[in-house]
Amino acid sequence: MRGGPWFGGDYNPEQWPAEVWTEDADLMRRAGVNLVSLGVFAWSRLEPAPGRFTFDWLDRAMDLLAGAGVGVALATPTASPPPWFSLAHPDALPVTAGGVRLSHGSRDTYCASAPAYRDAARRIAGALADRYAGHPALAMWHVHNEYGTICHCDHAAGAFRRWLRRRYGGLDALNEAWTTAFWSQHYADWSQILPPRATQYLPNPAQVLDFRRFWSDELLRAYTEQRDLLRAATPGTPVTTNFVFGGWVPVDHARWAAEVDVVAVDHYPADPGAGAPEEIAFAANLARCWGDRHGRPWLLVESAPNLIYTGDRMHTKEPGRLKRHALGYVARGSRGAMFFQWRAPRGGAERWHSALVPHAGADSRVYREAVDLGAALGRLGEAAGEPVAADVAVLWDAPSWWALQAPGLPSTHIDYLDAVRAVHRAFWRAGSTVDFAVAGTALDRYRMVVVPNHYLMPDAVAERLRAFAAGGGHLVVTYLSGIADECGRVRLGGYPGALRDVLGIRVEEFHPQPPDATVPLSGGLTGRLWRETVYLAGAAAVEYYTEDGGAEGSGAAGGGAAITRHGTAWYVSTALDDDSYRRLLTRVATEAGVAPAPSGTPAGVEVVRRGRYLFLLNHTAEPAEIPATGVELLTGEPVTGCLTVPPGEVAVLRQPGGAAVAGPPPH
């Protein structure tokens, strides 16, 4: 991946007259923009009729950008089929679980299993590859946009059955995995199997889970078909697609990371206040670890430059937050910062989306801050590629997330993402950077591993955790982990079935709590949402439930072990609140020898180490003084003894010979 740090965003010249293009090229040059995503939603302009291509406007745009020194991540526009396609192939329009076929009128209105769609997608991708292979502006291929659209139509049903044949081999294995003896669901012929469409009561959870897995693989096949065409035409040009994060997305990004040359991530923090930096840290740590596992760099390719959306309204970022947020991603390994979008459109569904050039134009605070960010990124090239230090891993599992979204579980108030983020937030507030580990990740490089709500646990994952603890690693497992196998079948004999031996406990009963109830523990800790009856089978109780027995009607007996320890393996049988998680995980981290935040770091200042570089992000309204020695890259000024970071600002320190800010270095 040449150059960098990358800076820019989605550019849509097809929405503007040619004189605006010339202005854009000049503004990009002034801001230090060196990469734009081009043509993401331009299918109807590129192919206005089947097989008839109009590349003249894209030729001019590519040439103009090349002349301005701006590289192009050229997109295949397959997330938005044109009107002629939908009219010609109505069977390729998506069908909801309720049987409603959607109409053309938005992006993402297609079924990725429809042969006509896949043929048309390959055709436009191939035409772009033939036209622009060797163009001086071409820096990267950007396939599609935010894969995640699913469909329940007959095309999807056929593809689902083919996927199931490959997964299970025969119907006997499928019937066993899906527990089809329940509710008379035994399948005697493959043709009887359909997608989990709307039904009378509860669907089969194993069927729903496999449908999510199927769509992850089916969309990956759609991506790799285009990728292979592009690679064949331009072997040295990276190919990627932008990952979008959300509970609705049926994509296992940890697995997809092996198939892209750059892990490209869209991320839009939803917290307009103090929680946004933790959201950024969470997403960046995930993206970095998805990439690291396969030796891939990662890049933030979409974020909102000047607004945060909370569902009901937009919130304006205060001055300085654009740069501080962007460098929060860079601190955790991103090869730059890209935004949606370059110029705010006059019309269309996203006319109020934020942009580096807002409706007010270049004479605006937002554009001036973009210029400042471009200059800052231009000074950080020497830190690109430096590793991010982490002694702690949090286990991440997309199938467990999907499984815990199913109906019919003991509580509707359990949210996998909330549980994982609670653990991450505790470390973030303590100043510790974490990695995310997925199935197959080697754990022996870490001093501490935390396993939150890992509901589905194959034997191989359980064995890896068992070996980690046996080797002296500090393991923390929370409630609802190791409960079921990879098919969602509950492991018998007591919970958590996959990990009872390593944890030295046995749980017979769950006691879900109301969302507004608290679960007091000895030692001043507090739980919520969940408690259990825990029997000790070699472990020792570290914290107890108090005698009130939990919320009325929970069936929980008073007292009993709440947090246990078996050697270096800990078990947490409730959802701790933020302060309690911080206290517990700090205790375990201290015993594990995990380095704390550098001493002398004021509250509200985030410190991230990349090799011999320290990123210091001051999220407070006061100047922060930090013991430090080195060279501050954004100003070029030497630092001896103490560095002052102004309110809301960022500093990046190159340390002499790897010398640390006061405090122990990471192990």
N, C-alpha and C positions, 0 to 999 in steps of 0.2 A: 504494500500500500504506500504509494509514493507521497512525498510532501507531508504537509501538516504542520501544526494542528489545523484541521479543516474548520472552516467557518463559512456559514451561508445559510441556505434554506431552500424550500420549494419555490420554484419560479414558474410562472404561468404566462409567458409572453403572448399566448394565443388569446388572452383576455384583453389585450391592450393594443392600441395603434403603434405603428413603427416608431414614431417620435418618442414614445415613452420607453421603448427598448433602448434607444440611445442614451436617454437619461439614466435608465437603470444601470447600464454598463458603467457609466461614469460614477454613479453613487456606489456601486459595488467596489470599484477600484479605490474610491476614497475610504471606504469602510474596511478594506482589507479582506473582502470576501474572496475565497479561492475555490469554492465548490457550491454548485446549486444542483438540486434535483429538478429535472426538466421532463415535461410531458406526462406526468403521472396520470392526469385525467383527460388526456387529449385524443382519445381514440376516434371520436367522431370527426375531429379535424384532420387526423392523419389518414383515416380510411373512411371517407364519406359515403362510400358504397362498397359492396363486397369486392375485394380484390383490386380496387382503384385507390391508389395511394397519392396523397398530396403532401410531399415532403418539402416543397419549396420554402415555406415559412420556417420550418424547423432547420433547414439548411442555413438560412439567414441568421437565425438565433444562435446556432452553434458557432458560426463563423464570427459573429459579433462577440460572443463570450470568449472565444479563443483569443481574439485580438485584445480583449481586456485582461487577459491572464487568469480567467476564471475557468476552472475545470467543471465538467458536467458529469453528474450521476444520471445517465440517460435511462429513463424509465420505460418499461413496457406498460401500456395503459390499460391492462386487462381487468382492473377493478371496476371499470365503468364501461360496459359494452354500449355501443351507440344505438340510437333508436331503430335503425334498420335491422340490426341483429335481433333485437327482441321481437320485432314484428315478424321476421322471417322464421324465427325459432321459438315460438311460445312455449314449447316443452322445455326450453332451457331456462325459463324463469323459475325462481325458487318457490318451493311449497313449504308452508309452515307445518308444525306438528299437528295443527288443527285442520289441515287439509286445504288451506286457502292459498291459491297461487297468486303471488304478488305481481304487480304491474310495473312496467318501466316508469322511471321518474326520479330515481335516486341513484347513488352509486351502490355498488355491491349487489345489484339485482341480477343474479345469475346463479345457476347450479354448476358447481365445479365438476360434477360427475357427468354432465350432459356432453355427449360426444361432439355436438356442434360447437359448444363453447370451447372445448379443449382444442378443436381444430382451428377455430378462429384465433384463439390466443397464440397458438404456435405460428400461425401465418403472420400476424402482426409483429411478433417477436423476431421471426426470421427476416422479415422485410427490414426492420430496424437494424439488425445485425449486418445484413448485406450492405445497407446504405452507409452506415457510420463506422464500420470497422476501419481503424486507422485514422479517424478524424482527430486532429490535434487537441480538441477540447475534451474528448472522451477520457474520463478518469475512472469511471466505475459504471457498472450496470445495476439498475435498481428495478428488480422484477416486481410487477404488481404493486399493491399497496395494502398493508395490514391484513394479511390472510386471516380469515376467521369466519367467513360466511358459510352457514350450513344449510342443508336442504333435506326435505323428507319425501321427495318425489320418487317416481318409479325408477328413474336413472340412479338415484342415490340408493334405492333398495337393492338394485342389481349389483352395484359396486360394493355395498355393505355385505351382501352374501358372498361375493368373491373374496372379500377381505377375511371374512369369518372362516371360509374354507382354508385359506392359507394359515390362519392363526391356529385353528383347532384340528384340521385334517379331516375329521369325521364328525357326524352328528352326535355320536355317543359322548365324545369329549366335550362338545358344546353343551349338551344337556346336563352333563355333570357340573361344568363350570358355572352355568346359569341357574342351577338348582331348579330345573323346569318341572320337577315332580311337584313343586308347590303350585297350587292354583291351576292344575291341569294344563301346564304350558309345554308339555313334552312335544318336541318337534320330530316328525317322522320323515319330513322331506325338506330340502333346502328352500323350496319355493314357498314354504309356510312362514318363513322368517321375514319380517318387515322392519323398517325403522321404528323406533319407539314413538309412534304417533299418538295423538290425543286418545285417551282411553277412559273407561268408566271410573277407575279408582287409581290405585297406586301402580305404576309401571314396574316391570322387573328391573331392579337396580343394576344387575349385571349387564343386562341388555343396554341400558342407558349409558353405563360406563364404557362398554365396548363401542357404542356409537360415537362417543367423544374420541376414543382412541382411533376409530376408523377415520373420522374426519381429520384428525391430525395427520394421519398417514396419507389420506386422499389429497389433501391440500398440498402436502409435501411433494407428492407425485406431480401435481399440476405445476408447482414451482420448478422442480428439477427438469421437467420437460423443456421449459423455457431456458433455464440455466444452461443446459447442455447445448442448446442451439447457439447461445451467446458465447459460451466458452470455445466452441468449435471455430467460430468466426474470429474471436479475439482472445487467443489463449493467455495473453499476459495481463488481461484487464480483470480486476476483481468483480465478482458477481454477488449480489446480496438481495435480500428483501427486508422490509422494515417490520420488526416485531411490534405488535401492539399488546398491551397488558390489560387484562380484565377478566372477571369471572365468567364472562360470556364467551371467551375465546377458547375454542377447542384445539389449541395448538400446544404441544409440549416443546417449548422453546429450547429446553436443555438438550433434547434430541436433535432438533432442527439445526442447532449451532454447528454440527458437524458438516452440514451441507451448504453453508455459506462461507464466503471468503472473509467477510467482515460481519460481526454480530451488530446489526443496525437496529436501534431501539427508539421507538417513540415513547415519550413520557411527559405527561401533563400532571403535575402535582395538583391535588384537589383541595388542599388545606391552604386557605389564604393567609394564615398567620404563622405562628412559630412551628407548626408541624411540617411545613413544606420542606425544610432542609433534611428532616429525617426521611421523608418520602423520597427525596432525591438520593440520599445515601442508600436507601433500601434498593431502589431500582438500579442504581449504578453498580452496587455490589453484586446483584443478581446478574446483570448483563456481563460484567467482567468475568464472573466465574463460569457462566455459560461459554464464553469465549476461551478462557484459559484452559478449560478441559480439553479443547480440541486445537489449541495453539492458534486461536483466532484473535485478532484485535477487535475492539468494540468501539462503536461510535454512536453518540446521540445524534439521530438524524431528524427528530422532530421534538420541539417543545414550544410553548407559547412565550414569546419574548416579553410581552408587557401586560398580560392578563392572566388571572387564575379563575377558572370556572368552577362553580360549586353546585351546578345543577339548576339553581334558581336564578342566579345572576352572575355577572362578571365582576371581578375585583381587580383594580389597577395595582400593579406592582409599584411600590414606592421607588424613588430614585436610588440607584445602586444595586437593586435586587437582580436586575437582568444579569449583570456581570457576576455577582456573587453566586447565583444559582448555576449559571453556566460553568463556572470554575469548580463548583461542587461536583459536577459530573467528571470534569477533567481530572480533579484530584483523585478520583477513584478509577482512573484508567482510560476514560474516553479519549479518542484521538482527535477530539475537537468538540465543537458545539454547533449544531444545525437547528433551524427553526422552521416552523410552519406559521407564517410563510414570509416570502420576501416583501411583497407589496399587497396591501389589503385591497380586495376587490370592491368594485362599486355595487355589484349585485350578486345574486346567487345565494344558496343556502348558508354559506359561511361568510357572508359579507361583513359580519361583526367579529370574525375571528381575528386574533391579534397578528401583527406583522412587524417586521423590522422597519418598513416604510409604511406608516399608518395612513389613514385617510388625510391627515393633516399634511402629509408629504415629508420631504427631507428637512424642512424647517420645523423640527419637532424634537422634544426631549428624547423620544424613543430612538430616533435615528442617530442622534448625537451619542446616546449610550451605546448603540450598536458600533459606532466608529471607535469608541473607547474600548469596547470588548474586543473588536478586531485587532486593535493595537496590542492589547494585553496578550491575546492568544499568540500573536506574532513573536512575543518575547519568550514563549514557553516551549519552543521547539526542542531544546536540549533535554527537557524532562519527558518527552514523548517516549513511550516504550519502557519507561522505568517501572519496576514491579511495585505493587501495593502490598504493604506488610500486613499480615493477619495471622494470629495464633489460634483463632477460634473459627469453627465452622458451624453453620446452622444447616441441618438437613432439609432439602427442598424436594417436594414431590408433587408434580402437577396431577397425576392420577388420584392421589389422596384428596387434593383440592376438589376435583370433580366428584369423587365419591361422597364427600361430605356436603355436597350441594343437593344430594338426592332427598326426596321425601321419605317419610317413614323412619327417620332416625330418632334417637331418644330425645333430642331437643332441636328446635328450629333456630335456636339462638347461637349455635356454634358456627363460627366462620373460620375456615382454615387460614385465609389470608390475614385476618385479624390476629390469630394466634401466632403466626410466624412473625408478623410485624411487631407484636408485643415483645417478643424475645429480642428482635433486632433493635427495637427502640431502647431497651434496657442497656444494651451494649453501647449504642450510639450516645446515650446520655452519660454513660461512664467514660466516654472518650475512646472506646475500643473499636477498631475496624474489624469487620467479620467477613469471612468468605461464606458462600453458599455451596454446599456439596450436594450432589445428586447421586443416584444409583451408579455405582461403578467408580466413583471418586475415591482415590487413595486417601485414607484418613490419618495415616501415620505421621504426616507432616504437622498435624495440629496437636496442641496441648489439651484442647477442650472441644467437645462436640455436643450441640444441643439438638434435640429431636422433638419438635413441637407438632402435635396432632398428625403424626405420620400414620394415618388410619390403615392404609393398605401397606403391608410389609411382606414382600417375598422372602423366602428363606435365606437367599443370598445376602440381602441387606441386613437381616437380623444377625447373620454370622459375621458380617463385617463389623457391626457394632460390638458384638460379643468379643471379637478379637481385639478391637480398639481398647475396650475396658480391661481385658486380660493383660494387655501390654502396658497398663498403667495410665492410659488416657482417661481424662475426667469426662464422664458421660452424663448428661442430664436429659431425661426422658419425661415428657409431659403426658397427661391424660389423653385418651383416645389415640394412642400410638400403639402399633403392633396388634391391633384388634382383629384385623381380617387379613386374608391372603390377597393375592393380586386380583382375584376374581370377585372380591368382596364377601367371601364366605367367612363367617365368624370363626375364629380359632377357639376350640373348645377347651374346657378344663379350668377356666378362670382367666381373667384378663390381667395384664396384656399378654395374650397367648404366645406371641413371638419372642417376648423378652422377659418372661417371669424369672427364668433362672439367673440371668445376669443382674436383674434388679433385686432379686431375693424377696419378692413379694407375691401375693396372690389377691386379686380383687374379685369379689363375688357380685357386687351390686353397684350400679351407678345411681346417683341422686342428682339429676339435673335441677338447676335452680332458676327461679324467675330472673329476668334480666336486670331488675332493679334491686335484687337482694345482694347482701354481702355475706361472705363466709369468713368469720374471724378465726384466726389461727393463733396459737401460742407464739410468744416472741414478738407480737405486734404486727405480724403479717396479715394480709387480707386477700381472700380469694373471692371469686364470683362465678356465676354461670354453672358451676359443676362441683360436685364433691363425690367421694367414693367411700365404700367400706373396704379398707386396706388391711390385709392380714400379713404379718411379718413371717417370712420364710427364709431367714438368714440376715435380712436387712435390719437396721436400727432406725427407730423413728427420730427424726430431727425436729419436726414441728408437728403439733397435734391440732385437730379440730377442737374448738372449745365445746363446752357441754350443751350448748343450746340446740344442737342437732340439725342446724340449717333451717331453711324456710319451712313454714308450716305445710304439711302435706307432702314433704319430700321423702318421707320414709326413712330418713337418715337417723341412725342412733347418735346419741351425744358422744363427744370425744372421738378417739381413734386417731391413728396415724394419718397425717396429711402429706408430709414430705419425708421421704426415707432415704437412707444411704446404705449401700452394700459395697464396701471397698471404695472404689472411685466412681461407682455408678449411683446416680441419684434419680429419684422418682418424685414427680410433682403431680398430685392427684386433683388439683383444682386450677382454675384460671387465675393466676395471681394478678393483682393490679400493678400499675407501672412501678410504684415505689417498692413494692414487695419483690417484684422480679429483679429490679436493680440491686436490692440488698442481697437476695439469694445468689444471683449470678455473679455478683462481685465477690462474694465469699468463695464460691467455687473457683472462679478465675484466679483469685489470690492463691488458693491452695495449688492450682495447676501451674502457677508461675507465669500467668499471662500478664504482659506488661500493662500497667495502667496508663491513663493519659499522662503526658509529660507534666511533671510537677511545675507549679507556677502558672498553669493555664487557667485564665479566669473562666467563670461560668458563662456559657453562651458563646464561647469561642470553640470552633470545631478545628481539630488538628488531624490531618491525614498525611501519612508518610508514604512517599513513592521513592524507593531507593534512598538516595541521599538528599531528596527534596522534601520539604515540609510545606504543605498547603495550610494556611491559617485563615479561617473564615470567621469574621467577627459578625455574629448575628444580633449584636446588641446595639443600643443607641449611645453607647459610651466608648471612648477609646480604650483599647486593651493593650496592656504592657506584658510582654512575654519574654522570659529569659531565653536568649538566642544569640548565636554567632554564625556569620556566613555572609552571603550576598543575597539581597532581595532582588529577584529577577525582574519584577514589574517596573522598578525604578532604577535598577542597576546600582543601588547604593550599598556600600558595605555595612554590616551590622556587627557590633561588638558589645556583647553583654546583654543588651535589651532591644527588643523590636516593638515599636508602637504601631498597632493596626488601627486605623481610624474607624469610627462607627460605621457599620454596614459595609466595610471594605474587605479586601482580600490581600494577603501577602503570600509570596511564594519564596521560600528560603532555600538557597543552595548551601548545604552545610559543608564545612571544610573537611575533606577526607572522611565523610560520613559521620562527623561528630554530631551528637544528638543535642536537641534542646534538653535543658536540665531534666533529669529523670532517666530511668533505665531504658535501654533500647529494646525493641522486640526480640524475642528469641527465635 
